[in-house]
Amino acid sequence: ADKKIIVIPRLKKYGEHVNEHQLLMADYIRKNNYGIVLDNIADLEEKLNVITEITFNQFSSNNNNFNHQILNLIKEME
């Protein structure tokens, strides 16, 4: 939707989640420059003040291709 994102992963160690899968997604976002990842909520105000000045890479979803491949596999099994 061409929106800039700030990601704050929930963590197992704080009882916020059952595992650390959100850290994996956050790391992917950070490495590919798709948005801002906060490791500390205290940094939120600072990042909100500068997010308009930051240029991020455009994320391109592969969902349509993935869904098409799954549907083809199901049809082959029939």
Phi and psi in radians as a Rosetta constraint file:
Dihedral C 1 N 2 CA 2 C 2 CIRCULARHARMONIC 1.030 0.35
Dihedral N 2 CA 2 C 2 N 3 CIRCULARHARMONIC 0.721 0.35
Dihedral C 2 N 3 CA 3 C 3 CIRCULARHARMONIC -1.930 0.35
Dihedral N 3 CA 3 C 3 N 4 CIRCULARHARMONIC 2.568 0.35
Dihedral C 3 N 4 CA 4 C 4 CIRCULARHARMONIC -1.483 0.35
Dihedral N 4 CA 4 C 4 N 5 CIRCULARHARMONIC 2.444 0.35
Dihedral C 4 N 5 CA 5 C 5 CIRCULARHARMONIC -2.113 0.35
Dihedral N 5 CA 5 C 5 N 6 CIRCULARHARMONIC 2.620 0.35
Dihedral C 5 N 6 CA 6 C 6 CIRCULARHARMONIC -2.130 0.35
Dihedral N 6 CA 6 C 6 N 7 CIRCULARHARMONIC 2.157 0.35
Dihedral C 6 N 7 CA 7 C 7 CIRCULARHARMONIC -1.889 0.35
Dihedral N 7 CA 7 C 7 N 8 CIRCULARHARMONIC 2.292 0.35
Dihedral C 7 N 8 CA 8 C 8 CIRCULARHARMONIC -2.230 0.35
Dihedral N 8 CA 8 C 8 N 9 CIRCULARHARMONIC 1.664 0.35
Dihedral C 8 N 9 CA 9 C 9 CIRCULARHARMONIC -1.153 0.35
Dihedral N 9 CA 9 C 9 N 10 CIRCULARHARMONIC 2.434 0.35
Dihedral C 9 N 10 CA 10 C 10 CIRCULARHARMONIC -1.412 0.35
Dihedral N 10 CA 10 C 10 N 11 CIRCULARHARMONIC 2.547 0.35
Dihedral C 10 N 11 CA 11 C 11 CIRCULARHARMONIC -2.106 0.35
Dihedral N 11 CA 11 C 11 N 12 CIRCULARHARMONIC 2.499 0.35
Dihedral C 11 N 12 CA 12 C 12 CIRCULARHARMONIC -1.088 0.35
Dihedral N 12 CA 12 C 12 N 13 CIRCULARHARMONIC -0.691 0.35
Dihedral C 12 N 13 CA 13 C 13 CIRCULARHARMONIC -1.089 0.35
Dihedral N 13 CA 13 C 13 N 14 CIRCULARHARMONIC -0.346 0.35
Dihedral C 13 N 14 CA 14 C 14 CIRCULARHARMONIC -1.770 0.35
Dihedral N 14 CA 14 C 14 N 15 CIRCULARHARMONIC 0.131 0.35
Dihedral C 14 N 15 CA 15 C 15 CIRCULARHARMONIC 1.263 0.35
Dihedral N 15 CA 15 C 15 N 16 CIRCULARHARMONIC 0.336 0.35
Dihedral C 15 N 16 CA 16 C 16 CIRCULARHARMONIC -1.509 0.35
Dihedral N 16 CA 16 C 16 N 17 CIRCULARHARMONIC -0.354 0.35
Dihedral C 16 N 17 CA 17 C 17 CIRCULARHARMONIC -2.687 0.35
Dihedral N 17 CA 17 C 17 N 18 CIRCULARHARMONIC 2.922 0.35
Dihedral C 17 N 18 CA 18 C 18 CIRCULARHARMONIC -1.535 0.35
Dihedral N 18 CA 18 C 18 N 19 CIRCULARHARMONIC -0.304 0.35
Dihedral C 18 N 19 CA 19 C 19 CIRCULARHARMONIC -2.665 0.35
Dihedral N 19 CA 19 C 19 N 20 CIRCULARHARMONIC -3.019 0.35
Dihedral C 19 N 20 CA 20 C 20 CIRCULARHARMONIC -1.836 0.35
Dihedral N 20 CA 20 C 20 N 21 CIRCULARHARMONIC 0.500 0.35
Dihedral C 20 N 21 CA 21 C 21 CIRCULARHARMONIC -1.092 0.35
Dihedral N 21 CA 21 C 21 N 22 CIRCULARHARMONIC -0.474 0.35
Dihedral C 21 N 22 CA 22 C 22 CIRCULARHARMONIC -1.201 0.35
Dihedral N 22 CA 22 C 22 N 23 CIRCULARHARMONIC -0.472 0.35
Dihedral C 22 N 23 CA 23 C 23 CIRCULARHARMONIC -1.157 0.35
Dihedral N 23 CA 23 C 23 N 24 CIRCULARHARMONIC -0.631 0.35
Dihedral C 23 N 24 CA 24 C 24 CIRCULARHARMONIC -1.115 0.35
Dihedral N 24 CA 24 C 24 N 25 CIRCULARHARMONIC -0.774 0.35
Dihedral C 24 N 25 CA 25 C 25 CIRCULARHARMONIC -1.161 0.35
Dihedral N 25 CA 25 C 25 N 26 CIRCULARHARMONIC -0.720 0.35
Dihedral C 25 N 26 CA 26 C 26 CIRCULARHARMONIC -1.079 0.35
Dihedral N 26 CA 26 C 26 N 27 CIRCULARHARMONIC -0.727 0.35
Dihedral C 26 N 27 CA 27 C 27 CIRCULARHARMONIC -1.101 0.35
Dihedral N 27 CA 27 C 27 N 28 CIRCULARHARMONIC -0.710 0.35
Dihedral C 27 N 28 CA 28 C 28 CIRCULARHARMONIC -1.074 0.35
Dihedral N 28 CA 28 C 28 N 29 CIRCULARHARMONIC -0.769 0.35
Dihedral C 28 N 29 CA 29 C 29 CIRCULARHARMONIC -1.104 0.35
Dihedral N 29 CA 29 C 29 N 30 CIRCULARHARMONIC -0.771 0.35
Dihedral C 29 N 30 CA 30 C 30 CIRCULARHARMONIC -1.129 0.35
Dihedral N 30 CA 30 C 30 N 31 CIRCULARHARMONIC -0.860 0.35
Dihedral C 30 N 31 CA 31 C 31 CIRCULARHARMONIC -1.110 0.35
Dihedral N 31 CA 31 C 31 N 32 CIRCULARHARMONIC -0.542 0.35
Dihedral C 31 N 32 CA 32 C 32 CIRCULARHARMONIC -1.724 0.35
Dihedral N 32 CA 32 C 32 N 33 CIRCULARHARMONIC 0.104 0.35
Dihedral C 32 N 33 CA 33 C 33 CIRCULARHARMONIC 0.940 0.35
Dihedral N 33 CA 33 C 33 N 34 CIRCULARHARMONIC 0.844 0.35
Dihedral C 33 N 34 CA 34 C 34 CIRCULARHARMONIC -1.649 0.35
Dihedral N 34 CA 34 C 34 N 35 CIRCULARHARMONIC -0.212 0.35
Dihedral C 34 N 35 CA 35 C 35 CIRCULARHARMONIC 3.111 0.35
Dihedral N 35 CA 35 C 35 N 36 CIRCULARHARMONIC -3.055 0.35
Dihedral C 35 N 36 CA 36 C 36 CIRCULARHARMONIC -1.658 0.35
Dihedral N 36 CA 36 C 36 N 37 CIRCULARHARMONIC 2.347 0.35
Dihedral C 36 N 37 CA 37 C 37 CIRCULARHARMONIC -1.988 0.35
Dihedral N 37 CA 37 C 37 N 38 CIRCULARHARMONIC 2.184 0.35
Dihedral C 37 N 38 CA 38 C 38 CIRCULARHARMONIC -1.741 0.35
Dihedral N 38 CA 38 C 38 N 39 CIRCULARHARMONIC 2.282 0.35
Dihedral C 38 N 39 CA 39 C 39 CIRCULARHARMONIC -1.629 0.35
Dihedral N 39 CA 39 C 39 N 40 CIRCULARHARMONIC -0.228 0.35
Dihedral C 39 N 40 CA 40 C 40 CIRCULARHARMONIC -2.496 0.35
Dihedral N 40 CA 40 C 40 N 41 CIRCULARHARMONIC 2.139 0.35
Dihedral C 40 N 41 CA 41 C 41 CIRCULARHARMONIC -1.042 0.35
Dihedral N 41 CA 41 C 41 N 42 CIRCULARHARMONIC -0.405 0.35
Dihedral C 41 N 42 CA 42 C 42 CIRCULARHARMONIC -1.109 0.35
Dihedral N 42 CA 42 C 42 N 43 CIRCULARHARMONIC -0.314 0.35
Dihedral C 42 N 43 CA 43 C 43 CIRCULARHARMONIC -1.520 0.35
Dihedral N 43 CA 43 C 43 N 44 CIRCULARHARMONIC -0.035 0.35
Dihedral C 43 N 44 CA 44 C 44 CIRCULARHARMONIC -1.054 0.35
Dihedral N 44 CA 44 C 44 N 45 CIRCULARHARMONIC -0.852 0.35
Dihedral C 44 N 45 CA 45 C 45 CIRCULARHARMONIC -1.037 0.35
Dihedral N 45 CA 45 C 45 N 46 CIRCULARHARMONIC -0.754 0.35
Dihedral C 45 N 46 CA 46 C 46 CIRCULARHARMONIC -1.040 0.35
Dihedral N 46 CA 46 C 46 N 47 CIRCULARHARMONIC -0.793 0.35
Dihedral C 46 N 47 CA 47 C 47 CIRCULARHARMONIC -1.207 0.35
Dihedral N 47 CA 47 C 47 N 48 CIRCULARHARMONIC -0.621 0.35
Dihedral C 47 N 48 CA 48 C 48 CIRCULARHARMONIC -1.085 0.35
Dihedral N 48 CA 48 C 48 N 49 CIRCULARHARMONIC -0.564 0.35
Dihedral C 48 N 49 CA 49 C 49 CIRCULARHARMONIC -1.303 0.35
Dihedral N 49 CA 49 C 49 N 50 CIRCULARHARMONIC -0.358 0.35
Dihedral C 49 N 50 CA 50 C 50 CIRCULARHARMONIC -2.009 0.35
Dihedral N 50 CA 50 C 50 N 51 CIRCULARHARMONIC -0.091 0.35
Dihedral C 50 N 51 CA 51 C 51 CIRCULARHARMONIC -1.079 0.35
Dihedral N 51 CA 51 C 51 N 52 CIRCULARHARMONIC -0.530 0.35
Dihedral C 51 N 52 CA 52 C 52 CIRCULARHARMONIC -1.203 0.35
Dihedral N 52 CA 52 C 52 N 53 CIRCULARHARMONIC -0.340 0.35
Dihedral C 52 N 53 CA 53 C 53 CIRCULARHARMONIC -1.578 0.35
Dihedral N 53 CA 53 C 53 N 54 CIRCULARHARMONIC -0.121 0.35
Dihedral C 53 N 54 CA 54 C 54 CIRCULARHARMONIC -1.727 0.35
Dihedral N 54 CA 54 C 54 N 55 CIRCULARHARMONIC 2.412 0.35
Dihedral C 54 N 55 CA 55 C 55 CIRCULARHARMONIC -1.840 0.35
Dihedral N 55 CA 55 C 55 N 56 CIRCULARHARMONIC 2.229 0.35
Dihedral C 55 N 56 CA 56 C 56 CIRCULARHARMONIC -1.900 0.35
Dihedral N 56 CA 56 C 56 N 57 CIRCULARHARMONIC 2.776 0.35
Dihedral C 56 N 57 CA 57 C 57 CIRCULARHARMONIC -1.252 0.35
Dihedral N 57 CA 57 C 57 N 58 CIRCULARHARMONIC 2.593 0.35
Dihedral C 57 N 58 CA 58 C 58 CIRCULARHARMONIC -1.429 0.35
Dihedral N 58 CA 58 C 58 N 59 CIRCULARHARMONIC 2.203 0.35
Dihedral C 58 N 59 CA 59 C 59 CIRCULARHARMONIC -1.419 0.35
Dihedral N 59 CA 59 C 59 N 60 CIRCULARHARMONIC 2.364 0.35
Dihedral C 59 N 60 CA 60 C 60 CIRCULARHARMONIC -2.069 0.35
Dihedral N 60 CA 60 C 60 N 61 CIRCULARHARMONIC 1.986 0.35
Dihedral C 60 N 61 CA 61 C 61 CIRCULARHARMONIC -1.251 0.35
Dihedral N 61 CA 61 C 61 N 62 CIRCULARHARMONIC 2.535 0.35
Dihedral C 61 N 62 CA 62 C 62 CIRCULARHARMONIC -1.902 0.35
Dihedral N 62 CA 62 C 62 N 63 CIRCULARHARMONIC 0.247 0.35
Dihedral C 62 N 63 CA 63 C 63 CIRCULARHARMONIC -1.038 0.35
Dihedral N 63 CA 63 C 63 N 64 CIRCULARHARMONIC -0.753 0.35
Dihedral C 63 N 64 CA 64 C 64 CIRCULARHARMONIC -1.084 0.35
Dihedral N 64 CA 64 C 64 N 65 CIRCULARHARMONIC -0.767 0.35
Dihedral C 64 N 65 CA 65 C 65 CIRCULARHARMONIC -1.132 0.35
Dihedral N 65 CA 65 C 65 N 66 CIRCULARHARMONIC -0.782 0.35
Dihedral C 65 N 66 CA 66 C 66 CIRCULARHARMONIC -1.049 0.35
Dihedral N 66 CA 66 C 66 N 67 CIRCULARHARMONIC -0.833 0.35
Dihedral C 66 N 67 CA 67 C 67 CIRCULARHARMONIC -1.069 0.35
Dihedral N 67 CA 67 C 67 N 68 CIRCULARHARMONIC -0.692 0.35
Dihedral C 67 N 68 CA 68 C 68 CIRCULARHARMONIC -1.105 0.35
Dihedral N 68 CA 68 C 68 N 69 CIRCULARHARMONIC -0.751 0.35
Dihedral C 68 N 69 CA 69 C 69 CIRCULARHARMONIC -1.116 0.35
Dihedral N 69 CA 69 C 69 N 70 CIRCULARHARMONIC -0.714 0.35
Dihedral C 69 N 70 CA 70 C 70 CIRCULARHARMONIC -1.117 0.35
Dihedral N 70 CA 70 C 70 N 71 CIRCULARHARMONIC -0.782 0.35
Dihedral C 70 N 71 CA 71 C 71 CIRCULARHARMONIC -1.062 0.35
Dihedral N 71 CA 71 C 71 N 72 CIRCULARHARMONIC -0.714 0.35
Dihedral C 71 N 72 CA 72 C 72 CIRCULARHARMONIC -1.114 0.35
Dihedral N 72 CA 72 C 72 N 73 CIRCULARHARMONIC -0.719 0.35
Dihedral C 72 N 73 CA 73 C 73 CIRCULARHARMONIC -1.085 0.35
Dihedral N 73 CA 73 C 73 N 74 CIRCULARHARMONIC -0.717 0.35
Dihedral C 73 N 74 CA 74 C 74 CIRCULARHARMONIC -1.129 0.35
Dihedral N 74 CA 74 C 74 N 75 CIRCULARHARMONIC -0.747 0.35
Dihedral C 74 N 75 CA 75 C 75 CIRCULARHARMONIC -1.095 0.35
Dihedral N 75 CA 75 C 75 N 76 CIRCULARHARMONIC -0.653 0.35
Dihedral C 75 N 76 CA 76 C 76 CIRCULARHARMONIC -1.160 0.35
Dihedral N 76 CA 76 C 76 N 77 CIRCULARHARMONIC -0.475 0.35
Dihedral C 76 N 77 CA 77 C 77 CIRCULARHARMONIC -1.419 0.35
Dihedral N 77 CA 77 C 77 N 78 CIRCULARHARMONIC -0.288 0.35
